Amino acid sequence: MANEEVTIFSTGVFVIAVYLIKLVLLMKKDTTSRKEPELGKPLREREFDLDEQSVFCNSGTYSCVPRRLVHRQIQLIKEREWNPFRWYKTTHHQLLEGSLNAVAQLVGAKKENLTLIDNTTTATNVILKNHKYFPGDKFLVVNQHTYPAVWKQVEVVARETPGVGIVDIDIPFPIRSKDDIIGPYAKALKENPGIKIAIVDHITSNTVTQMPLQELIDLCHLHDVIVVVDGAHAPGQLQLRVEEYGADYYVGNLCKWLMTPRSVAFLWVHPKHQSTLRPLVTSHMEYMDNFRERFYSFMTRDLIPHFLVKDAIEFHKELGGIDVIVPRSSGILTKAVDMLSKSWQTRELGICPELRAPCMRMLAFPSELNEIYKYSDPGFCRELSEDLCEEGIHVKCFYFDGKIWCRISCNVWNDMDDFEKVRDVILKFVREKKERIKKRTLTQ
């Protein structure tokens, strides 16, 4: 009897072992046969409703929303209009919680220190206009690096508050190491007592520079300066650890590199500032203890883009997330900059490799454009941008340092073909512009 029981037990163990081996082999076969989603043109055709006659190399300004998120957005609009009362009383809050959980995990933050907001410009307005200022207080900004809209906010506050000033740091190019950035900050902080708030970009918009963020935060705090981090371009380009940075405020867009419907950003606030922070528009939730609830008092606003953040993050992960997307984009941009600089006989903006933005690069346009568009003041080149848009080329154009610069971006729908089109159209564009000017001169 004992022998029979042993035999039965052994047989059972053997059957289970065979089953487990088959299961493991099946799972292994499944994972090895599963392919990573193909990015570039195949993804563009499958997931985006983009104009086939245009080249979109400007995610740094306007990203593109995947088709599935547009459909989900329409679905939520219909759900809202089917029962608006239920939507604003219950569904609205449930969807918001899902988005906040997803953002907190993505950026390395505690949910209770976050709120969603329309964009980073709105967020910096909220921050700067909530603080009280006294004569002798100063803002710290960086000339060509601080985002122009934030510059204007600082100027408005300084203009409207007697005795408040602005300290403007000069960080010239080329930037050879992070010391070329930290040094001017340290000098400005030492020589200008009274600096109250420093605006520190994580990735600069105009100059595609990845700032040495942690060092700058720590340096500013040594001088008791409040740090506002403008991380408009960071989510989706960098692995974030917002809670660990120790800044006073961190703001970041989600509708650029994470491709949410416009317009969505997050605002992270250190707990010591939360009790005094208020939205720019006073409404019913003004006296709520939870600062996040104060920012969701505009009940008739269309906040559906805020509720699609979770879907956008899941789509981004489905494509491989930062670990797949960023190295691919960075590699394409390196080849593109080399090709464009040779074809245009120009150069890339002088930034050492470790401080370059992962998915954006800046190089000078062909010199002939400086003769055609006679810009003299630093800033956005509207006329050139509109002319290029007519040609189906979407890049960002800046004028500074005596040149017109081209900022190119690479996202999941781009491939090398896009930048070859940029090269060819720009060369053709320059030739045609020069011919028109020549003919006009001859007829005068």
C-alpha positions in Angstrom: 0.0 0.0 0.0 2.8 2.3 0.9 4.5 1.6 -2.4 1.3 2.5 -4.3 1.1 5.8 -2.5 4.7 6.7 -3.3 4.1 5.8 -6.9 0.9 8.0 -7.1 2.7 10.9 -5.4 5.7 10.6 -7.7 3.5 10.5 -10.7 1.7 13.6 -9.5 4.9 15.5 -8.9 6.1 14.5 -12.4 2.9 15.7 -14.1 3.0 19.0 -12.2 6.7 19.5 -13.1 6.0 18.8 -16.8 3.1 21.3 -16.7 5.3 24.0 -15.1 8.1 23.5 -17.7 5.6 23.8 -20.6 4.1 26.9 -19.0 7.6 28.6 -18.6 8.5 27.7 -22.2 5.2 29.1 -23.4 5.7 32.3 -21.5 9.3 32.6 -22.8 8.1 32.0 -26.4 5.5 34.7 -25.9 7.9 37.3 -24.6 10.6 36.6 -27.2 8.1 36.7 -30.1 6.5 39.9 -28.9 8.0 42.9 -30.8 8.5 46.4 -29.6 6.1 48.8 -31.2 7.6 50.2 -34.4 8.1 53.9 -34.1 8.5 56.5 -36.8 6.4 56.5 -40.0 4.6 53.2 -39.2 3.5 54.6 -35.9 2.5 57.9 -37.4 0.2 56.2 -39.9 -1.3 53.9 -37.3 -1.8 56.2 -34.4 -1.8 59.9 -35.5 -4.0 61.9 -37.8 -1.2 64.1 -39.1 -1.1 66.1 -42.4 0.9 63.8 -44.7 2.2 66.9 -46.6 3.9 68.4 -43.5 6.8 67.5 -41.3 6.3 67.9 -37.6 9.7 68.4 -35.9 8.6 70.8 -33.2 7.2 68.9 -30.2 8.9 71.5 -28.0 6.1 73.9 -29.0 3.1 71.8 -30.0 3.1 68.1 -29.7 0.7 65.8 -31.5 -2.1 63.8 -29.9 -2.5 60.1 -30.7 -5.7 59.2 -32.4 -6.8 56.9 -29.5 -6.7 59.8 -27.1 -8.7 62.0 -29.4 -11.3 59.3 -29.6 -11.3 58.9 -25.8 -11.6 62.7 -25.4 -14.7 62.6 -27.6 -16.1 59.7 -25.7 -15.8 61.6 -22.4 -17.4 64.7 -23.9 -20.4 62.6 -24.8 -20.5 61.0 -21.4 -20.4 64.4 -19.8 -23.3 65.7 -21.9 -25.3 62.6 -21.3 -25.6 63.5 -17.6 -23.7 66.8 -16.7 -24.9 66.8 -13.1 -23.5 63.3 -12.4 -20.3 64.2 -14.3 -19.4 67.3 -12.2 -20.5 65.7 -8.9 -18.9 62.3 -9.1 -17.2 61.2 -12.4 -15.2 64.4 -12.5 -13.5 63.6 -9.2 -12.9 59.9 -9.9 -11.1 60.7 -13.1 -9.0 63.4 -11.5 -7.8 61.0 -8.8 -6.7 58.5 -11.5 -4.8 61.2 -13.3 -3.1 62.4 -10.1 -2.0 58.9 -9.2 -0.5 58.4 -12.6 1.3 61.7 -12.6 2.7 61.2 -9.0 4.1 57.9 -10.0 5.6 59.3 -13.3 7.4 62.3 -11.8 8.4 60.8 -8.4 6.1 62.9 -6.2 3.6 62.5 -3.5 0.1 62.9 -4.7 -0.8 65.3 -1.9 1.8 67.8 -3.1 0.5 67.9 -6.7 -2.3 69.5 -8.7 -3.0 69.6 -12.4 -3.2 73.0 -14.1 -3.6 74.1 -17.7 0.1 74.8 -18.5 3.4 75.8 -17.0 2.9 79.5 -17.8 -0.3 79.5 -15.7 1.5 77.7 -12.9 4.4 80.2 -12.8 1.9 83.0 -12.8 0.2 81.4 -9.8 3.5 81.1 -7.9 4.9 84.5 -8.6 1.7 86.4 -8.0 1.0 84.6 -4.7 4.1 85.8 -2.9 4.4 89.1 -1.1 7.3 91.4 -2.1 9.0 94.2 -0.3 11.5 96.9 -1.4 14.9 95.3 -2.0 13.5 91.9 -3.1 14.8 90.6 -6.4 14.2 87.9 -9.0 17.0 85.9 -10.5 16.7 85.0 -14.2 19.0 84.1 -17.0 19.1 86.2 -20.1 18.8 83.9 -23.2 17.7 80.8 -21.2 14.6 81.9 -19.1 11.4 81.4 -21.1 10.1 84.7 -22.5 6.6 84.3 -20.9 8.2 83.8 -17.5 10.5 86.8 -18.1 7.4 89.0 -18.7 5.7 87.7 -15.5 8.8 88.7 -13.5 8.9 92.1 -15.3 5.2 92.7 -14.5 5.6 91.9 -10.8 8.7 94.1 -10.5 7.0 96.9 -12.3 3.9 96.8 -10.1 5.8 96.5 -6.9 7.9 99.5 -5.9 11.5 98.6 -5.0 11.5 95.1 -6.5 14.3 94.4 -9.0 15.6 91.8 -11.4 19.0 90.2 -11.5 19.9 89.0 -15.0 22.6 86.3 -15.3 24.7 86.1 -18.4 25.6 82.5 -19.4 27.4 82.8 -22.8 28.0 80.1 -25.3 29.8 77.7 -25.7 28.8 75.9 -22.5 31.7 73.5 -21.9 30.6 72.1 -18.6 28.1 72.6 -15.8 30.6 74.9 -14.1 29.9 77.4 -16.8 26.4 77.6 -15.5 26.9 77.1 -11.7 29.7 79.8 -11.6 27.5 82.7 -12.9 24.7 81.6 -10.5 27.1 81.6 -7.5 28.5 85.0 -8.5 25.1 86.6 -8.9 23.9 85.2 -5.5 27.0 86.4 -3.7 26.9 89.9 -5.2 23.2 90.5 -5.0 21.8 90.2 -1.5 18.0 90.4 -1.4 17.3 87.8 -4.2 13.9 86.3 -3.1 13.0 84.0 -6.0 15.2 82.2 -8.6 13.7 80.8 -11.8 15.6 77.7 -12.7 14.8 75.8 -15.9 15.2 72.1 -16.0 15.5 72.1 -19.8 15.6 75.5 -21.4 13.2 76.1 -24.2 15.1 78.7 -26.2 18.5 77.1 -25.9 17.8 73.4 -25.3 20.2 73.2 -22.3 19.7 70.7 -19.5 20.6 72.7 -16.5 22.5 71.1 -13.5 19.3 71.3 -11.5 20.2 69.7 -8.2 23.4 71.8 -7.8 21.4 75.0 -8.6 18.6 74.2 -6.2 21.2 73.5 -3.4 23.2 76.7 -4.2 20.1 78.9 -4.1 18.9 77.4 -0.8 22.3 78.1 0.7 21.4 81.8 0.1 17.8 81.3 1.4 16.4 81.9 -2.1 13.1 80.3 -3.1 13.5 78.1 -6.2 10.8 77.8 -8.9 11.8 75.0 -11.4 10.4 75.5 -14.8 10.3 71.9 -16.1 8.0 72.6 -19.1 10.1 70.3 -21.3 11.2 67.7 -18.7 8.3 65.2 -18.4 8.8 62.6 -21.1 12.4 63.6 -21.7 13.9 63.0 -18.3 13.3 60.5 -15.5 12.0 62.8 -12.8 12.4 62.7 -9.0 10.5 65.8 -8.1 10.1 65.0 -4.4 13.8 64.4 -4.0 15.0 67.7 -5.7 13.9 69.7 -2.7 12.8 72.7 -4.7 10.0 75.0 -3.5 8.0 74.6 -6.7 8.2 72.4 -9.7 6.0 72.9 -12.8 6.0 70.7 -15.9 4.0 70.3 -19.1 2.4 66.9 -19.9 1.1 68.0 -23.4 4.5 68.2 -25.0 6.5 65.0 -24.7 3.7 62.8 -23.2 1.3 63.8 -25.9 -1.8 64.5 -23.8 -4.5 66.6 -25.3 -3.9 70.3 -24.8 -3.6 71.8 -22.3 -2.3 69.9 -19.2 0.6 70.6 -16.8 1.3 69.7 -13.2 2.2 72.0 -10.3 4.2 70.5 -7.4 4.3 72.6 -4.3 6.5 72.1 -1.2 4.2 71.6 1.8 5.5 74.7 3.5 4.0 76.9 0.7 0.7 75.1 0.3 -1.4 76.9 2.9 -0.9 80.3 1.2 -1.1 79.3 -2.4 -4.3 80.3 -4.2 -5.5 80.2 -7.9 -5.5 83.4 -9.8 -9.3 83.3 -10.0 -11.2 83.3 -6.6 -14.1 80.9 -6.4 -16.1 78.6 -4.2 -13.2 76.5 -3.0 -11.1 79.4 -1.8 -11.1 78.3 1.9 -10.4 74.6 1.4 -7.5 73.3 3.5 -6.3 71.0 0.7 -4.5 73.3 -1.8 -5.3 71.0 -4.6 -9.0 71.4 -4.1 -8.7 75.2 -4.4 -7.5 74.6 -8.0 -10.5 72.6 -9.0 -13.2 75.1 -8.3 -13.9 76.1 -11.9 -16.7 73.6 -12.4 -17.8 74.5 -15.9 -14.3 74.5 -17.4 -13.5 71.7 -19.9 -11.0 69.7 -17.8 -11.3 66.5 -19.9 -7.6 66.8 -21.1 -6.7 66.6 -17.4 -8.5 63.3 -17.1 -6.7 61.8 -20.1 -3.3 62.0 -18.5 -3.4 58.3 -17.3 -4.3 57.2 -20.8 -1.4 59.2 -22.3 1.1 57.8 -19.8 -0.1 54.3 -20.6 0.3 55.0 -24.4 3.8 56.3 -23.7 4.7 53.2 -21.7 3.3 51.0 -24.5 5.8 52.5 -26.9 8.6 51.6 -24.5 8.6 54.7 -22.3 11.6 56.9 -21.7 14.1 54.0 -21.8 13.2 53.3 -25.4 11.9 56.6 -26.8 14.6 58.9 -25.6 17.7 57.0 -26.8 16.0 56.5 -30.2 15.1 60.2 -30.5 18.5 61.3 -29.3 20.3 59.1 -31.8 18.2 60.4 -34.7 18.9 64.0 -33.7 22.6 63.4 -33.6 22.6 62.1 -37.1 20.2 64.9 -38.2 22.3 67.7 -36.7 25.4 66.3 -38.4 23.6 66.1 -41.8 22.0 69.5 -41.5 25.1 71.4 -40.3 27.0 70.0 -43.3 24.3 70.7 -45.8 23.6 74.2 -44.5 27.3 74.9 -43.9 26.5 76.0 -40.3 27.0 74.8 -36.8 25.2 73.5 -33.7 24.8 75.7 -30.6 27.7 75.1 -28.4 26.5 72.9 -25.5 28.6 70.0 -24.1 26.9 66.6 -24.7 26.0 65.9 -21.1 24.0 69.2 -20.9 22.1 68.8 -24.2 18.3 68.3 -24.1 17.7 64.6 -25.0 15.0 65.2 -27.7 15.7 68.8 -28.9 18.7 70.3 -30.6 19.6 73.8 -31.9 21.7 74.7 -34.9 22.0 77.8 -37.1 20.0 78.2 -40.3 21.9 78.8 -43.5 23.5 82.3 -43.3 21.5 83.5 -46.3 18.4 83.6 -44.1 20.0 86.4 -42.0 20.2 88.5 -45.2 16.6 87.7 -46.2 15.0 88.2 -42.8 16.9 91.1 -41.2 16.1 90.4 -37.6 17.9 92.5 -35.0 16.1 91.9 -31.7 16.4 88.5 -29.9 13.2 86.5 -30.0 10.8 84.4 -32.0 11.1 84.8 -35.8 7.4 85.0 -36.6 7.6 85.8 -40.3 10.1 83.1 -41.1 8.1 80.5 -39.0 5.0 81.4 -41.0 6.8 81.1 -44.3 8.2 77.7 -43.4 4.8 76.6 -42.2 3.4 77.3 -45.7 6.2 75.0 -47.0 5.0 72.2 -44.6 8.0 72.5 -42.3 7.3 72.9 -38.6 10.4 73.8 -36.6 11.1 76.5 -34.0 13.0 79.6 -35.2 14.9 82.0 -32.8 17.1 85.0 -33.4 20.0 85.7 -31.0 23.7 86.1 -31.0 23.5 87.6 -34.5 22.0 84.5 -36.1 18.7 82.8 -36.8 18.6 79.4 -35.1 16.6 76.3 -35.8 15.3 74.2 -33.0 14.5 70.7 -34.0 12.6 68.1 -32.0 12.3 64.3 -32.4 9.3 62.4 -31.1 7.9 59.0 -31.6 6.4 59.7 -35.0 9.6 61.1 -36.5 12.3 59.3 -38.4 15.4 60.4 -40.3 13.3 61.0 -43.5 11.6 64.0 -41.7 14.9 65.8 -41.2 16.0 65.1 -44.7 12.9 66.9 -45.9 13.7 69.8 -43.5 17.2 69.9 -45.1 15.9 69.9 -48.7 13.0 72.3 -48.2 15.2 74.9 -46.4 17.8 74.8 -49.2 15.1 75.1 -51.8 13.4 77.9 -49.8 16.6 79.9 -49.5 17.3 79.6 -53.3 13.7 80.7 -54.2 13.8 83.6 -51.7 17.1 84.8 -53.1 15.8 84.6 -56.7 12.7 86.7 -55.7 14.8 89.3 -54.1 17.1 89.4 -57.1 14.2 89.9 -59.5 12.7 92.5 -57.3 16.0 94.4 -57.2 16.3 94.3 -61.0 12.8 95.7 -61.7 13.3 98.6 -59.3 
